[in-house]
Amino acid sequence: MPSGGVKFSRHHSEGLQSGKFFDPTIGLVRFDDLQGHPLGAIFNYCCHPATMILDKWISPDWVGTARRLIEDALGGAPAMFVQGMCGDVNCYHIFGTPQQAKRTGEKLGRAAVKALPHLTPLRGAPLRYQWETIELSCRPMYTRHESEDAIAARRAFIDELQHDPVACWFCGINVPEFFSVEQKIAFVNVQIEYSEEGLRMLQAGDSPRMTLPITLGALRIGDLAAFMSPGENFTATGRDIRQRSPFAHTLICGDTNGLLGYIGDDAEIDRGGYETDSYWKMIYHDGFRLAPAKGSVSRI
């Protein structure tokens, strides 16, 4: 936020007011046969498909509507969506409705369809790809004092809910406002269990993992490149990679071949908040893990 600190925003207008970078680029690749007829397409965008998050529907979200519009423009040829780096960018109407997801997908799909006739022909060779696994350093292990303070602050929030059921802020985190008291307590207990496990490890002399392995990929198709990283990298990371790429066009692909978690740059780690701090305080995903340390984005 402009006044300092960080807030997880669930409204797009508030997100825009933050002044943070987001990437409005739609990456488009069309594959044609020798007669110029479309065989298929790839479209790439840096935004969470999360209109329908935590809902009762199974849905392709805004991606499905955009895909249908692109496929119609291609005469029925398939279009595949490739997720961009969107760790800090939500779509319009997070926790929204099917109608809102459709409206967002129409906006993106129409923009992509408008661009399809104007794509630049590229060489299709050479075809090259490579994978490389690197280790990201983790932040230092929490001290006993830090873990005890974290537990106490979260239990205080649970106590507050008994008197103020609509409370939604604790330790710099805002729980979804529409959660019931029981859901909010369950949300907080996940982080309490994490800190309790940290205390147990300190008591037992167990050492946490101090690195996180991730496998990065690069693909070249002639004048086109795609960079692939697991985890939810932030949008500015993708921008920096695209600017440094020697290729005419570079697709920025996040959440590729694994979830891992959010990977923020040094400034975001200093700000704290959900992605670079509280998200990592859970053990049900991959056991006790420490968040990536400063310098992780530079390594990637």
Long-range contacts (C-beta under 8 A, 24 or more apart in sequence): 4-271, 5-172, 5-271, 5-272, 5-273, 6-172, 6-268, 6-271, 6-272, 6-273, 6-274, 7-174, 7-273, 8-173, 8-174, 8-273, 8-274, 9-90, 10-90, 10-94, 10-95, 10-176, 11-94, 12-90, 12-91, 12-92, 12-93, 15-89, 15-90, 20-88, 21-235, 21-236, 21-239, 22-46, 22-47, 22-89, 22-235, 23-84, 23-85, 23-89, 23-235, 23-238, 23-239, 23-252, 25-242, 26-108, 26-111, 26-112, 26-115, 27-82, 27-84, 27-249, 27-251, 27-252, 28-112, 28-115, 28-116, 28-119, 29-119, 29-224, 29-249, 29-251, 30-74, 30-116, 30-119, 37-75, 38-74, 38-75, 38-77, 39-77, 40-74, 40-77, 40-78, 40-79, 40-80, 41-70, 41-74, 41-77, 41-78, 41-79, 41-80, 41-116, 42-79, 42-80, 42-81, 42-82, 42-251, 43-67, 43-70, 43-79, 43-80, 43-81, 43-82, 43-112, 44-81, 44-82, 44-83, 44-84, 44-251, 44-252, 44-253, 45-81, 45-83, 45-84, 45-108, 46-84, 46-85, 46-86, 46-89, 46-235, 46-238, 46-252, 46-254, 47-84, 47-86, 47-89, 47-90, 47-91, 48-86, 48-89, 48-90, 48-91, 48-94, 49-83, 49-91, 50-90, 50-91, 50-94, 50-95, 51-91, 51-92, 51-93, 51-94, 51-95, 51-96, 51-97, 51-100, 51-101, 51-104, 52-96, 52-98, 52-101, 53-94, 53-95, 54-95, 54-176, 55-95, 57-98, 59-98, 59-101, 61-91, 61-101, 61-105, 62-91, 62-101, 62-102, 62-104, 62-105, 62-108, 63-105, 64-101, 64-105, 65-101, 65-102, 65-104, 65-105, 65-106, 65-109, 66-105, 66-106, 66-108, 66-109, 66-112, 67-105, 67-109, 68-109, 69-105, 69-106, 69-109, 69-110, 69-112, 69-113, 70-109, 70-112, 70-113, 70-116, 72-113, 73-113, 73-116, 74-116, 82-226, 82-251, 82-253, 83-253, 83-254, 83-255, 83-256, 84-235, 84-238, 84-252, 84-253, 84-254, 85-229, 85-232, 85-233, 85-234, 85-235, 85-237, 85-238, 85-252, 85-253, 85-254, 86-232, 86-235, 86-254, 87-231, 87-232, 87-233, 87-234, 87-235, 87-254, 87-262, 87-263, 87-264, 87-275, 88-234, 88-235, 88-262, 88-264, 88-268, 88-275, 89-235, 95-176, 95-178, 120-248, 122-221, 122-222, 122-223, 122-224, 122-248, 122-249, 123-222, 123-223, 124-221, 124-222, 125-221, 125-222, 126-220, 126-222, 127-220, 127-221, 127-222, 128-219, 128-220, 129-217, 129-218, 129-219, 129-220, 130-217, 130-218, 131-215, 131-216, 131-217, 132-215, 132-216, 132-217, 133-213, 133-214, 133-215, 133-216, 134-213, 134-214, 134-216, 134-299, 134-300, 135-211, 135-212, 135-213, 136-211, 136-212, 136-213, 136-214, 136-263, 136-292, 136-293, 136-296, 136-299, 136-300, 137-210, 137-211, 137-292, 137-293, 137-295, 137-296, 138-208, 138-209, 138-210, 138-211, 138-212, 138-289, 138-290, 138-291, 138-292, 138-293, 139-269, 139-290, 139-291, 139-292, 139-293, 140-290, 140-293, 141-198, 141-201, 141-202, 141-207, 141-208, 141-290, 142-195, 142-198, 142-290, 143-202, 144-199, 144-202, 147-195, 147-196, 147-198, 147-199, 147-202, 148-195, 148-199, 150-191, 150-195, 150-281, 151-192, 151-195, 151-196, 151-199, 154-188, 154-191, 154-192, 154-195, 155-192, 157-188, 158-185, 158-188, 158-189, 161-185, 171-278, 172-272, 172-273, 172-277, 172-278, 173-273, 173-274, 173-278, 190-281, 190-282, 190-284, 191-278, 191-281, 191-282, 193-282, 193-283, 194-281, 194-282, 194-283, 194-288, 195-281, 197-283, 197-288, 198-288, 201-288, 208-288, 208-289, 208-290, 209-288, 209-289, 209-290, 210-290, 212-260, 212-289, 212-292, 214-258, 214-260, 214-300, 215-257, 215-258, 216-300, 217-256, 217-257, 220-247, 223-247, 223-248, 223-249, 224-248, 224-249, 224-250, 224-251, 225-249, 225-250, 225-251, 226-250, 226-251, 226-252, 226-253, 227-251, 227-252, 227-253, 228-253, 228-256, 228-257, 229-253, 229-254, 229-256, 229-263, 229-300, 230-255, 230-256, 230-257, 230-258, 230-259, 230-260, 231-255, 231-258, 231-259, 231-260, 231-261, 231-262, 231-263, 232-259, 232-260, 232-261, 232-262, 232-263, 232-275, 233-263, 233-297, 233-300, 234-262, 234-263, 234-264, 234-265, 234-268, 234-275, 234-297, 236-265, 237-263, 237-265, 237-297, 237-300, 259-285, 261-285, 261-289, 261-291, 261-292, 263-292, 263-296, 263-297, 263-300, 264-292, 264-296, 264-297, 265-296, 265-297, 266-294, 266-295, 266-297, 269-293, 269-294
